[in-house]
Structure formats: C-alpha cells, structure tokens
Amino acid sequence: ISDVVARGGHVMFVGTKRQAQDIVREEAQRAGQYYVVNRWLGGTLTNFQTIKKQIRRLRDLEQGAAEGDFENYTKKEQLLFSREREKLSRNLEGIKMMNRLPGALFIVDAKKEKIAIQEANRLGIPVVAIVDTNADPDPITVPIPGNDDAIRSVSLLTRVIADAVAEGLMARAGGGTASSVAVEEPLAEWERELLAGTEVPAVVVEDVAVVEDVAVVEDVAVVDE
C-alpha cells in the first residue's frame, strides 16, 4: 500500500456492508483516498469511461446548485435535478474526484465484494482484503485473515491501511518509497495539505499484533457457533 501511494497511485477503500460503512468512509477521507460504501456499481473499474461520464454529470449538478444556475427552471425541473444529484452522490460520493483508475484496492469483505475483486483482477490491480473463513483467498493479492463482521477488527485493520497510505505520502514527499522506488508523480496540493496534518503512529507493529489476536479469537467464536 505504501509503495503504491509513494509511486503516485491511489487506494480505493471498499466496504459496503452496513457495519463497515462509517469506518471505511472515515479512514478513507482521513487518508485522502477514494472509497465506495453504498453499492459497488458494476463496471466501476472495467467500464471506467462510463463511470467518468456519471462523475462529470454529478460535478455539473453540484456546481449548478451551488452557483444558482437552476433558479430559472421550474420547480418540477429543479426537483428532478435535485433527485438526480442525490442519487448520483449516494453512489459516487467517494470517487467523484477520481480521474484515473486506482493503484490498489482495500476491501473489507472479500465475499461480499467479489465483483470488485473480479474487476480488479481483470485489470491487474492488486487487492488487499480482509478474508474471513467463508471467503476464497485465491483471487486476493494480499489476503488478511480476519473477522469481517467484527467492528473492532475492521476498524483496526482499516486504520492500519490508512496509516500505510500516510506513510506512502510521506515517502513520496521525501523523494522515495518504502522500497526505494523512484517517484512517478509529485504530490497534489490537497495531498500536501493532508500530509501537513497527518502523523503516522509509531506503534503500527503493535497495532497489527493486536489485530491478529482479535481476528483469531473472533473467528474461532464464529466457527464454534
């Protein structure tokens, strides 16, 4: 994750299950990355040109509403514009600033998000995912054994990934990556602002150890049931 970000790529956080939505949204926003928390639209990656048109439409509607461009339309037309904007925003809120495909995916539930994994595999995009006992780890580039139904486990793992993104931003700003790979793109202005207010915890290793303990215990509890 750190190397992908340090080379100029972005990470897409995907977690559409109800108990993970707020966690994924919060951590993705903290790291300044893309996210999908409501519904995975088929073709989000493999048919990105069509998705880009919908994103452009959403931006136009939001800009028009902010600048008062719809005031001369009838109330019925204004209502239709508002409903269209709300629908698009609900599905595209986390990717409306995405101009190109992400460099990697982080997925909370490998079984639920199988379509996203299939699209990423087809395009050669690496996938990091929490893999529970009911999921197939084979399509996952970096499977993380864990209980994707446990809020604490999901929260800790998602936070670790967000911290890895911050580490990648720092490596990019410093002229290298965690693997000493050359930087492909400079930091964008919003990323510099994010980096200025981001601190990477010094105890990431301890966090990972705790995550593994929590995941194993809760997985066993699920199997026993």
QUIQUIGI-V328613 format. One record per residue. RES is the residue in one letter. PSI is psi in radians with two decimals (999 if undefined). BURIAL is I if it has 9 or more other ideal C-beta (glycine too) atoms within 8 Angstrom, else O. Layout:
((RES	PSI	BURIAL) (RES	PSI	BURIAL))
//
This chain:
((I	-0.81	I) (S	-0.75	I) (D	-0.69	I) (V	-0.81	I) (V	-0.71	I) (A	-0.49	I) (R	0.05	I) (G	0.03	I) (G	3.05	I) (H	2.75	I) (V	2.33	I) (M	2.10	I) (F	2.24	I) (V	2.09	I) (G	1.62	I) (T	-0.12	I) (K	2.52	I) (R	-0.81	O) (Q	-0.22	O) (A	-0.20	I) (Q	-0.90	I) (D	-0.69	O) (I	-0.84	I) (V	-0.77	I) (R	-0.81	I) (E	-0.83	O) (E	-0.65	I) (A	-0.72	I) (Q	-0.67	O) (R	-0.63	O) (A	-0.10	I) (G	0.61	I) (Q	2.98	I) (Y	2.72	I) (Y	2.68	I) (V	2.08	I) (V	-0.20	I) (N	-1.07	O) (R	2.37	O) (W	2.03	I) (L	2.17	O) (G	2.25	O) (G	0.14	I) (T	-0.63	I) (L	-0.86	I) (T	-0.37	O) (N	0.87	I) (F	-0.49	I) (Q	-0.67	O) (T	-0.72	O) (I	-0.66	I) (K	-0.62	I) (K	-0.70	O) (Q	-0.66	I) (I	-0.74	I) (R	-0.68	O) (R	-0.72	I) (L	-0.76	I) (R	-0.74	I) (D	-0.74	O) (L	-0.73	I) (E	-0.69	I) (Q	-0.73	I) (G	-0.71	I) (A	-0.67	I) (A	-0.60	O) (E	0.00	O) (G	0.46	O) (D	-0.31	O) (F	0.09	I) (E	-0.44	O) (N	-0.08	O) (Y	2.85	O) (T	2.84	O) (K	-0.64	O) (K	-0.75	O) (E	-0.69	I) (Q	-0.67	I) (L	-0.71	O) (L	-0.73	O) (F	-0.73	I) (S	-0.76	I) (R	-0.70	O) (E	-0.73	I) (R	-0.74	I) (E	-0.71	O) (K	-0.81	O) (L	-0.71	I) (S	-0.64	I) (R	-0.65	O) (N	-0.41	I) (L	0.13	I) (E	-0.65	O) (G	-0.11	I) (I	0.22	I) (K	-0.23	I) (M	0.14	O) (M	2.02	I) (N	-0.24	O) (R	2.96	O) (L	2.57	O) (P	2.80	I) (G	-0.31	I) (A	2.78	I) (L	2.42	I) (F	2.12	I) (I	2.33	I) (V	-0.80	I) (D	1.80	I) (A	-0.56	I) (K	-0.78	I) (K	-0.61	O) (E	0.65	I) (K	-0.54	O) (I	-0.74	O) (A	-0.70	I) (I	-0.73	I) (Q	-0.75	I) (E	-0.73	I) (A	-0.73	I) (N	-0.69	I) (R	-0.58	O) (L	0.00	I) (G	0.43	O) (I	2.18	I) (P	2.54	I) (V	2.20	I) (V	2.19	I) (A	2.60	I) (I	2.12	I) (V	1.98	I) (D	3.12	I) (T	-0.29	O) (N	0.12	O) (A	2.69	I) (D	2.05	O) (P	-0.19	O) (D	-0.76	O) (P	-0.09	O) (I	2.27	I) (T	-0.84	O) (V	1.58	O) (P	2.40	O) (I	1.87	I) (P	2.25	O) (G	2.91	I) (N	1.85	I) (D	0.01	I) (D	-0.19	O) (A	2.12	I) (I	-0.73	O) (R	-0.74	O) (S	-0.81	I) (V	-0.73	I) (S	-0.79	I) (L	-0.79	I) (L	-0.71	I) (T	-0.65	I) (R	-0.68	I) (V	-0.72	I) (I	-0.74	I) (A	-0.66	I) (D	-0.61	I) (A	-0.62	I) (V	-0.79	I) (A	-0.67	I) (E	-0.69	I) (G	-0.67	I) (L	-0.70	I) (M	-0.67	I) (A	-0.69	I) (R	-0.72	I) (A	-0.50	I) (G	-0.02	O) (G	0.28	O) (G	-3.13	I) (T	3.12	I) (A	-0.37	I) (S	0.31	O) (S	0.69	O) (V	2.48	I) (A	2.55	O) (V	2.36	I) (E	-0.59	O) (E	2.55	O) (P	2.87	O) (L	2.40	I) (A	2.87	O) (E	-0.76	O) (W	-0.51	O) (E	-0.60	I) (R	-0.69	I) (E	-0.73	O) (L	-0.76	I) (L	-0.62	I) (A	-0.49	O) (G	0.25	O) (T	2.32	I) (E	2.25	O) (V	2.15	I) (P	2.52	O) (A	-0.01	O) (V	0.71	O) (V	-0.67	I) (V	-0.71	O) (E	-0.66	O) (D	-0.77	I) (V	-0.70	I) (A	-0.72	O) (V	-0.71	I) (V	-0.77	I) (E	-0.71	I) (D	-0.80	O) (V	-0.78	I) (A	-0.76	I) (V	-0.79	I) (V	-0.78	O) (E	-0.57	I) (D	-0.74	I) (V	-0.68	O) (A	-0.67	O) (V	-0.72	I) (V	-0.73	O) (D	-0.68	O) (E	999	O))
//
